[in-house]
């Protein structure tokens, strides 16, 4: 399917540019912009390069993905291998938190950069969180006790690996293991790798090459869901617990004043 013409028009509209303004930015005529958007002509490679540079999106992404689905998310340039990062906002332009349910966690590795996948995740607003993009991830296994299997970790997205804080806990999305929750150490200078360490000493530390790390999310808070069977746990229950945490934090803050 040819997405290119619709993508060009949609990206221009996201920037709120007229065809004339867009043409001036790219140093082409308005009629050329019109012909590309209406699929009456095929843009040359130099035009695609210019659009790629202007929007910070790879040519491959521009040609092979339907970017018109991005209606309530932002485009962010994040490194060479990750040029599209979807985040959800509400009508007040406030970021919402996506909850990755247990049954969908296996598909996160394939869908993490797909706006349509992210769009279908349940969302909540948690005003008490610090600024930044947050997401809630389910935890499996006992490698990070006392965080138990079935708990949820709310974590903040780390845009650049240089922001990593040695010894802090992170949700790490890796090419081979998918979602893992570990204590992370920067070993880039010595080995070009990250060292992932479990709090449960039964599990051995292991290295992950930097080029296999797709996402890093820094721990913000956790929710213990042990009173529920993980297969019966509903997103609404998780959302309620997260919102209750916000109420409790606000009450604590008031009591300390």
N, C-alpha and C positions, 0 to 999 in steps of 0.2 A: 504494500500500500504506500502511496506517495503522500507523505506528511509535510513535505517541505514548504509548499505554497501556503498552507494553512498555518504552519509554524511561524513563518516569516511575518504574516499579518498579525498573528496573536502576540508575538513578542513585541512588535511595534506598538500594539494597543496597550500592552502592559506598561510600556514606558510613556503612554499617553502622547504619542507623537503622530503628527499628520504624515501623510506620504511625502509631502514637500519637505518637512523638517527631517524626516528619516533620510531622504535622498541627499540632502545637504550634508548630513553627518557622514554618509558613506561615499560622498563625492560622485554620485550618479544622478541621472535625470529622474524626475518623478514618474515619467511614463515607464521607465524600466522597473521601478518598484511595483507599479500597478500590474505590469505584465507578469512579474514573478508571483505576486500574491494571487493573481487570477489564473495561474497555471497556464498562461499563454506562451511562456518562454522558459527555458531552463537556465538558471543562473550559472555563470562560469565559476570556476574554482576560486578566482581572486575575490569574487563577491562573497562566496561562502566563508572564506578566510576572514574578510572584513566583518561579517556578521558574528562569526565565532569570537573574534577579538573584542567586539563591542559588548556582547552579552556575556562573555565569559563561559560559553557553552561549546563543547566540542562539535566539530562538523558531523561526526558520527551520531551524536545525540540529536542534532538538528535534523538529520535525514531519516533516522530509524525510529524515532519516538514521537508519539502524539503529545506534543507539549500543550495543546489546547485544553487538556484536562486540568492544567494548573490554573485554577481559578482563585483559590483562597490559600495559596501557599507562596513562599518566597523562593527566589533563585539565589543561591549562594555559591561562590566559587571556593572550593575546598580542595586544594592540591591538584596534582596532575591526573589522578585516577578517579576522582570523584567531583564531577562538575555540576551535578544536579542534586540538591538536597531539599526535600520537601518538608515544610513545616506548616501546621494548620493554624489559622487565625480566625477569630470571630468577627462579628460586625463592628465591634469596638476596636478592631485592629490589635487585639490582645492574643498572644500565643496560647493555644490550648495544648494540653498534654495528651498524647496518644497512649492508650493502654494496650500492650501486646499480650493477648490472652494466651494461656498455656497451649491451647490447641492450634494457635497460629504461629507459635514461636519457631517451629521447625521451618516455616516458610519465610521467616524474616530475612534469612541470608539471601534469598532470591528477590525479595520484594522491598528491601530497605531503601532502594533509590527509586522505586516506582511510585509516583504520586498516586496512582489508582489504589495500590495496596495500602498506602498510608491513609488515604481518604476513607477507606472502609474500616479502619480501626476505631474503636470507641474512644471518645474524647471527653475530658473534663477540664474545668478551670480551677487552678489552685493558686489563689492570689498570694498565699503566704510564702511561696517559693522565691528564691533569689532570681535576679534577672538571668535570662538565658533560655535556651531551648531544652525542655525536659521530656522524658519519656519513661513509662513504667514497664519494667521487664519482669517476667516470672523467673524464679530460681528453681533449679532442679538439682537434687543430690545433697550430700552432706559435706561437701568440700570446704564450705565457708561457715561452719558452725561458729557462733550460735544462730546465724541466719539459716533457717530450716528450709527444706524443700517445700515448694508451694508458696513461699513468701514472695513479695514483690519489692523490687528495688526501684525507687524513683531516682533517676540520674540526669545530670546535666551534660549536654553535648559539648565535647572538646573539639574545637575547630582545627587546632594544630597540635601535633604530637609534642611540640616543644613546650606546651602548657602542662604537660604531665608532671605530677608531684610524686616523687619517689615514696613508695610505701603506702600510698593511699589506695583505696579500693575503687575498682572501675568495672563497669560492664564493658567487655571487649568483644567486638564482632570480628571474627577471624575467618579467613578464606576456607579453612579446613574444619574448624570446630564449631562454627556458628556462634551463638551467644554463650559467653562464659562470664562468670563473676569472680574476679581474682584481685589480689593485691599485686600492684604492678611496679616494676623497677626499670628505670631507663638504662639500658646497656647498649645504646646505639653507637656511642663512640668506640667502645671496645669490640662489639660483635655485630653492629647494625641490627640488633634485636631488642625485644622487650622480654624481661623475665617475669613470668606469671607464677605467683606463689599462693597456695591455698592456706587458709588459717587452720584447717584440719591437717595435722602433721602426718596423717596416714597417706596423704597425697604428695607426690614428689613435685618440686618446682620444675618448670620447663620453659624453654625459650620459644619465642615466636618471631620470625623475621618481620621487620617493619613493613615490607611490601605486602605482607599477608594480613595486616591489620586494616580493616575496612572502616571501623568506627570505634571511638573511645567515648564512654559516658561516665562522668565522675559521680560517685555516690552522693546523694542528697539526703534521702531518708528511706526507711524500709517499713513494710507492713507485714506483720505476721498473720497468715491466714490459716493457721493450724486447726481452728475450730470448724473449718469446712473440709469436706472431701474435695480434692483438687478437680475432680471431674464434675462436681456439682457446683463449684464456685462460679458465680455469675459476675459479669463485669459490673453490674449495678452494685453488688456487694463490695467489690474492690473500690469503686468510686465513692461509696458511702464511707468506707474506712479511711480513705485518703482525705476526704473532706472533713471527717471527724478529727483527724490528726491536725488539720489546719485550725479548727476551733480550739483544740487543746493547747496548741502552741500559742495562740493569741491569748488564751486565759493565763498561761504561764508567764507570758510577756507582761501582762498587766499586773500580775502578782509580784513581779520583781521590781516594778517601778516604785 
